Amino acid sequence: MAQQLNPYITFDGTCAEAMDFYAGALGGTVESTMFRESGMDVDGVMHASLDTPAGFHIFASDTVPGMEFSRGTNVQVSISGDEAEQMRGYWDALADGGHVIMPLERQMWGDDYGLLADRYGVLWHVNIAGSSA
């Protein structure tokens, strides 16, 4: 799997509607996982992805329960890949001087995932696909 850098947009309860809008505007199909599918007793989209015929990839979610939604800071960056050593190197470099929000560790979908704010306040989602570590 080639490494990818993608926008990650957070919505305040309108993720499904917004992603359907983007699919209509840009083409492609939306795939979503709902919070309830992960055992959380809350409505909303936990993670959505849109892959377009032109090769655009957009990730999105509704605001995670317990976190505050803030327009203007709701666009983040996502790095995905399967080269674990290189991906962990990105994680370590981006975390230097920043703040880890969710440690880079195994998740229910089988990948290693973490979320951090870098020293400039930019939020980074790092996902190591099929990681064995």
MIDOSE-1310 file (N, C-alpha, C; in nm, 2 decimals, decimal comma, always signed):
residues 133
maqq	+0,08/-0,12/+0,00/+0,00/+0,00/+0,00/+0,09/+0,12/+0,00; +0,07/+0,21/-0,09/+0,14/+0,34/-0,09/+0,09/+0,42/+0,02; +0,18/+0,51/+0,07/+0,14/+0,60/+0,18/+0,05/+0,71/+0,12; -0,04/+0,76/+0,20/-0,14/+0,86/+0,15/-0,15/+0,97/+0,26
lnpy	-0,16/+1,09/+0,21/-0,19/+1,21/+0,30/-0,32/+1,26/+0,25; -0,42/+1,26/+0,35/-0,56/+1,30/+0,31/-0,61/+1,40/+0,41; -0,71/+1,48/+0,37/-0,78/+1,57/+0,46/-0,87/+1,48/+0,55; -0,89/+1,52/+0,67/-0,98/+1,46/+0,76/-1,07/+1,57/+0,82
itfd	-1,20/+1,56/+0,79/-1,29/+1,67/+0,82/-1,38/+1,62/+0,94; -1,40/+1,70/+1,04/-1,49/+1,67/+1,15/-1,61/+1,75/+1,14; -1,73/+1,69/+1,16/-1,86/+1,76/+1,16/-1,93/+1,75/+1,29; -2,02/+1,84/+1,31/-2,10/+1,84/+1,43/-2,24/+1,77/+1,41
gtca	-2,23/+1,64/+1,38/-2,36/+1,57/+1,36/-2,41/+1,57/+1,22; -2,33/+1,63/+1,12/-2,38/+1,63/+0,98/-2,29/+1,56/+0,89; -2,20/+1,47/+0,94/-2,10/+1,40/+0,86/-2,17/+1,32/+0,74; -2,27/+1,24/+0,77/-2,33/+1,16/+0,67/-2,39/+1,25/+0,56
eamd	-2,46/+1,35/+0,60/-2,52/+1,45/+0,50/-2,41/+1,51/+0,41; -2,30/+1,56/+0,48/-2,19/+1,63/+0,41/-2,12/+1,53/+0,32; -2,09/+1,41/+0,36/-2,02/+1,32/+0,27/-2,11/+1,28/+0,15; -2,24/+1,26/+0,17/-2,33/+1,24/+0,06/-2,32/+1,36/-0,04
fyag	-2,31/+1,48/+0,01/-2,30/+1,60/-0,07/-2,17/+1,59/-0,15; -2,06/+1,56/-0,09/-1,93/+1,56/-0,15/-1,93/+1,44/-0,26; -1,99/+1,33/-0,23/-2,00/+1,22/-0,33/-2,08/+1,27/-0,45; -2,18/+1,34/-0,43/-2,26/+1,39/-0,54/-2,19/+1,49/-0,62
algg	-2,11/+1,58/-0,56/-2,03/+1,68/-0,62/-1,91/+1,62/-0,69; -1,84/+1,53/-0,63/-1,71/+1,48/-0,68/-1,71/+1,34/-0,74; -1,83/+1,27/-0,72/-1,84/+1,13/-0,76/-1,78/+1,04/-0,66; -1,81/+0,91/-0,68/-1,76/+0,81/-0,58/-1,86/+0,76/-0,48
tves	-1,82/+0,68/-0,40/-1,91/+0,61/-0,30/-1,85/+0,63/-0,16; -1,94/+0,66/-0,07/-1,91/+0,68/+0,07/-1,92/+0,55/+0,15; -1,82/+0,52/+0,23/-1,83/+0,40/+0,32/-1,82/+0,46/+0,46; -1,91/+0,41/+0,55/-1,91/+0,47/+0,68/-1,92/+0,36/+0,79
tmfr	-1,86/+0,39/+0,91/-1,88/+0,31/+1,03/-1,94/+0,41/+1,13; -2,05/+0,36/+1,19/-2,12/+0,44/+1,29/-2,07/+0,42/+1,43; -2,08/+0,51/+1,52/-2,04/+0,50/+1,66/-2,11/+0,38/+1,72; -2,23/+0,35/+1,69/-2,31/+0,24/+1,75/-2,25/+0,11/+1,71
esgm	-2,18/+0,10/+1,59/-2,12/-0,03/+1,55/-2,00/-0,06/+1,63; -1,94/+0,04/+1,70/-1,83/+0,01/+1,79/-1,87/+0,00/+1,93; -2,00/-0,01/+1,96/-2,05/-0,03/+2,09/-2,08/+0,09/+2,17; -2,06/+0,21/+2,11/-2,09/+0,33/+2,18/-2,24/+0,36/+2,17
dvdg	-2,30/+0,41/+2,28/-2,44/+0,44/+2,28/-2,46/+0,58/+2,24; -2,43/+0,61/+2,11/-2,44/+0,75/+2,06/-2,46/+0,74/+1,91; -2,54/+0,84/+1,86/-2,56/+0,84/+1,72/-2,44/+0,92/+1,65; -2,42/+0,89/+1,52/-2,32/+0,97/+1,44/-2,23/+0,87/+1,37
vmha	-2,15/+0,94/+1,29/-2,05/+0,87/+1,21/-1,91/+0,87/+1,28; -1,86/+0,75/+1,30/-1,73/+0,73/+1,37/-1,62/+0,76/+1,27; -1,64/+0,70/+1,14/-1,54/+0,72/+1,04/-1,61/+0,70/+0,90; -1,58/+0,80/+0,81/-1,63/+0,78/+0,67/-1,52/+0,81/+0,58
sldt	-1,53/+0,74/+0,46/-1,43/+0,77/+0,36/-1,50/+0,78/+0,22; -1,45/+0,87/+0,14/-1,50/+0,89/+0,01/-1,38/+0,88/-0,09; -1,39/+0,78/-0,18/-1,29/+0,76/-0,28/-1,35/+0,80/-0,41; -1,30/+0,90/-0,48/-1,36/+0,95/-0,61/-1,29/+0,89/-0,73
pagf	-1,36/+0,89/-0,84/-1,30/+0,84/-0,97/-1,17/+0,91/-1,01; -1,16/+1,04/-0,96/-1,04/+1,12/-1,00/-0,92/+1,09/-0,90; -0,94/+1,00/-0,80/-0,84/+0,96/-0,71/-0,83/+1,04/-0,59; -0,93/+1,13/-0,56/-0,94/+1,20/-0,43/-0,98/+1,11/-0,32
hifa	-0,93/+1,13/-0,20/-0,97/+1,05/-0,09/-1,00/+1,15/+0,03; -1,12/+1,15/+0,08/-1,16/+1,24/+0,19/-1,21/+1,15/+0,30; -1,15/+1,18/+0,42/-1,20/+1,11/+0,54/-1,27/+1,21/+0,63; -1,37/+1,16/+0,71/-1,45/+1,24/+0,79/-1,51/+1,17/+0,90
sdtv	-1,56/+1,24/+1,00/-1,64/+1,18/+1,11/-1,72/+1,29/+1,18; -1,81/+1,25/+1,26/-1,88/+1,34/+1,35/-1,79/+1,36/+1,47; -1,80/+1,47/+1,54/-1,72/+1,50/+1,66/-1,74/+1,38/+1,76; -1,62/+1,33/+1,81/-1,62/+1,22/+1,90/-1,69/+1,27/+2,03
pgme	-1,78/+1,18/+2,09/-1,85/+1,22/+2,21/-1,74/+1,26/+2,32; -1,77/+1,37/+2,39/-1,68/+1,42/+2,49/-1,58/+1,52/+2,44; -1,57/+1,54/+2,30/-1,48/+1,64/+2,25/-1,56/+1,75/+2,19; -1,51/+1,87/+2,20/-1,58/+1,99/+2,15/-1,56/+2,01/+2,00
fsrg	-1,67/+2,05/+1,93/-1,66/+2,08/+1,79/-1,63/+2,23/+1,78; -1,53/+2,26/+1,69/-1,49/+2,40/+1,67/-1,47/+2,43/+1,53; -1,57/+2,50/+1,47/-1,55/+2,54/+1,32/-1,42/+2,61/+1,30; -1,35/+2,58/+1,20/-1,22/+2,64/+1,17/-1,10/+2,55/+1,21
tnvq	-1,13/+2,46/+1,31/-1,03/+2,36/+1,34/-1,08/+2,22/+1,31; -1,18/+2,22/+1,23/-1,24/+2,09/+1,20/-1,18/+2,01/+1,08; -1,08/+2,07/+1,02/-1,01/+2,00/+0,91/-0,87/+1,96/+0,96; -0,84/+1,83/+0,96/-0,72/+1,77/+1,00/-0,65/+1,70/+0,89
vsis	-0,54/+1,64/+0,92/-0,46/+1,56/+0,82/-0,45/+1,42/+0,86; -0,46/+1,33/+0,77/-0,45/+1,18/+0,79/-0,34/+1,13/+0,71; -0,25/+1,05/+0,78/-0,15/+0,97/+0,71/-0,18/+0,83/+0,72; -0,18/+0,75/+0,61/-0,21/+0,61/+0,62/-0,10/+0,54/+0,54
gdea	-0,06/+0,42/+0,58/+0,04/+0,34/+0,51/+0,06/+0,21/+0,58; +0,13/+0,12/+0,52/+0,16/-0,01/+0,59/+0,31/-0,03/+0,62; +0,39/+0,07/+0,60/+0,53/+0,06/+0,63/+0,54/+0,10/+0,78; +0,53/+0,01/+0,87/+0,52/+0,04/+1,01/+0,63/+0,12/+1,06
eqmr	+0,76/+0,09/+1,03/+0,87/+0,16/+1,08/+0,87/+0,31/+1,03; +0,85/+0,33/+0,91/+0,84/+0,46/+0,85/+0,72/+0,54/+0,91; +0,61/+0,48/+0,92/+0,49/+0,54/+0,98/+0,51/+0,58/+1,13; +0,58/+0,50/+1,20/+0,61/+0,53/+1,34/+0,71/+0,64/+1,35
gywd	+0,80/+0,65/+1,25/+0,89/+0,76/+1,24/+0,82/+0,89/+1,22; +0,72/+0,89/+1,13/+0,64/+1,01/+1,11/+0,57/+1,05/+1,24; +0,51/+0,95/+1,31/+0,44/+0,98/+1,43/+0,54/+1,04/+1,53; +0,66/+0,98/+1,55/+0,75/+1,04/+1,65/+0,79/+1,18/+1,62
alad	+0,82/+1,20/+1,49/+0,86/+1,34/+1,44/+0,75/+1,44/+1,46; +0,63/+1,40/+1,43/+0,51/+1,50/+1,44/+0,48/+1,52/+1,59; +0,50/+1,42/+1,67/+0,47/+1,43/+1,82/+0,57/+1,52/+1,89; +0,69/+1,54/+1,84/+0,80/+1,61/+1,90/+0,75/+1,76/+1,93
gghv	+0,74/+1,79/+2,05/+0,69/+1,93/+2,09/+0,54/+1,94/+2,08; +0,47/+1,83/+2,05/+0,33/+1,84/+2,04/+0,26/+1,77/+2,15; +0,14/+1,72/+2,13/+0,06/+1,66/+2,24/-0,02/+1,54/+2,18; +0,01/+1,42/+2,24/-0,06/+1,30/+2,20/-0,20/+1,30/+2,26
impl	-0,30/+1,29/+2,17/-0,44/+1,29/+2,21/-0,49/+1,14/+2,23; -0,45/+1,06/+2,14/-0,48/+0,92/+2,14/-0,36/+0,84/+2,10; -0,30/+0,76/+2,19/-0,17/+0,69/+2,16/-0,18/+0,60/+2,04; -0,07/+0,59/+1,97/-0,06/+0,50/+1,85/-0,06/+0,36/+1,89
erqm	-0,18/+0,29/+1,88/-0,19/+0,16/+1,93/-0,30/+0,08/+1,86; -0,30/-0,05/+1,87/-0,40/-0,14/+1,80/-0,54/-0,09/+1,83; -0,62/-0,09/+1,72/-0,76/-0,05/+1,73/-0,85/-0,17/+1,69; -0,98/-0,15/+1,71/-1,08/-0,26/+1,69/-1,08/-0,31/+1,54
wgdd	-1,04/-0,22/+1,45/-1,04/-0,26/+1,31/-0,91/-0,33/+1,26; -0,82/-0,35/+1,36/-0,70/-0,43/+1,33/-0,58/-0,35/+1,29; -0,59/-0,22/+1,28/-0,47/-0,13/+1,25/-0,42/-0,06/+1,37; -0,30/-0,01/+1,37/-0,25/+0,07/+1,47/-0,29/+0,22/+1,43
ygll	-0,35/+0,29/+1,53/-0,40/+0,43/+1,50/-0,37/+0,52/+1,62; -0,34/+0,64/+1,59/-0,32/+0,74/+1,69/-0,36/+0,88/+1,64; -0,38/+0,97/+1,73/-0,42/+1,11/+1,70/-0,33/+1,20/+1,79; -0,27/+1,30/+1,72/-0,19/+1,39/+1,80/-0,21/+1,54/+1,74
adry	-0,17/+1,63/+1,83/-0,17/+1,77/+1,78/-0,02/+1,81/+1,78; +0,03/+1,85/+1,66/+0,17/+1,89/+1,65/+0,20/+2,02/+1,72; +0,32/+2,06/+1,73/+0,36/+2,18/+1,80/+0,29/+2,31/+1,75; +0,23/+2,30/+1,63/+0,16/+2,42/+1,57/+0,01/+2,41/+1,59
gvlw	-0,04/+2,30/+1,66/-0,18/+2,28/+1,68/-0,25/+2,21/+1,57; -0,18/+2,16/+1,47/-0,25/+2,08/+1,36/-0,27/+1,94/+1,41; -0,39/+1,89/+1,39/-0,42/+1,75/+1,43/-0,39/+1,66/+1,32; -0,32/+1,55/+1,36/-0,27/+1,44/+1,27/-0,33/+1,31/+1,31
hvni	-0,39/+1,24/+1,22/-0,44/+1,10/+1,23/-0,33/+1,01/+1,17; -0,28/+0,92/+1,24/-0,18/+0,83/+1,18/-0,23/+0,68/+1,19; -0,24/+0,62/+1,08/-0,30/+0,48/+1,07/-0,20/+0,39/+1,00; -0,16/+0,29/+1,07/-0,07/+0,19/+1,01/-0,15/+0,06/+0,98
agss	-0,17/+0,04/+0,85/-0,26/-0,06/+0,80/-0,21/-0,20/+0,83; -0,29/-0,29/+0,89/-0,25/-0,42/+0,91/-0,12/-0,44/+0,99; -0,10/-0,35/+1,08/+0,03/-0,35/+1,16/+0,03/-0,47/+1,25; +0,15/-0,53/+1,26/+0,17/-0,65/+1,34/+0,24/-0,62/+1,47
a	+0,26/-0,49/+1,49/+0,33/-0,44/+1,61/+0,24/-0,36/+1,70
